[in-house]
Amino acid sequence: MDPHLPGAPRGLTRRTVTLPRDASGRLDAALSRLLPHVSRRRLKRAFREGRIEVAGRRVRGSHPASGGLEVVLVGLDDATSPAPCPMPIETVYEDPWLLVVEKPAGLPVLPRTPEEAGSVAGAVLARRPELRGVGDLPLAPGLCHRLDRETSGLLLFAKDPDTFAAVRRLFERRAVDKRYLAVVAGVLRRGGSVRAPIGRPAGRGAMLRVDDGRTRLRKVWPALTHYQPLRSRGDRTLVEVRIETGVTHQIRVHLASIGHPLLGDVRYGGPAAPRLALHASSLGLPHPRNGRWLVVHSPGADAVATMLDAPA
């Protein structure tokens, strides 16, 4: 225990969060990314007051972050859950332990602050207030994984802490089958895989990119994407994609790296379109309660598939 850090005051709430698999660098920066609702000033103060602990020891912001690291937050749980906001989010599957909803394109998964309205997490909380306090993120109770704002499709929530922990272990073991439909530029004639690390160059707002050894990247994460063309029309191809890792923008970066960026993904070199042509179409996993294989299919997959035939 750092003798120069004060002890946390008694009576404050204690909550444990687990850093994502790709966490690295300083702990204060990793927690800032994990807890967007907590201001940097407030987080810095928590470190200074000895209210951040690892393995039972108070640590500084410079403590190294790593994937799977468990961090105890003392007195930061005053950060509230998202404001419940009733919205027409479709429930695709539900049982006493799991909830799967259909995320529309353009809607963020979680808000940036508790007061911000218009998020999947807020809509789910309005419908299932019992999820409050489940999981690692106060702003996204029960959320087991994420999708980019521009991506539509299936999102999985756990309804109690034990189920959340079990599902998290499944993701860590890569035992969850995540499939997507995408429309890419160009004619893709055969399936394949892209096993290429993804990293971010230095500089605010820099795009993620495949690590080709020519550009210095701040941090690199292993990434593996499998793709299979379903049909082509003109200079577009409808592709089924399966990912084994969960790096930010992984599908977008990997398909662009082989010369087939997604429609609507101007950021990574794709042609303009009304929306990003990427949809989380199916989710398969051993049910955390009975071990039986559960597969959930999205009812909205046609929204992306029809982009194959839309006028260029």
Buried (B, 14 or more C-beta within 10 A) or exposed (E): EEEEBEEBEEEBEEBEBBBBBBBBBBBBBBBBEBBBBBEEEBBEEBBEBBBBBBEEEBBBBEBEBBBEBEBBBBBBEEBEBBBBBEBEBEEBBBEEBBBBBBBBBEBBBBBEBBEBEBBBBBBBBBBBEEBBEBBBBBBBBBBBBBBBBBBBBBBBBBBBEEBBBBBBEBBBEEEBBBBBBBBBBBEBEEEEEBEBBBBBEEEEEEBBBBBEEEEEBEEBBBBBBBBBBBEBEEEBBBBBBBBBBBBBBBBBBBBBBBEBBBBBBEBBBBBEBEBBBBBBBBBBBBBBBEEEEBEBBBEBBEBBBEBBEEEE
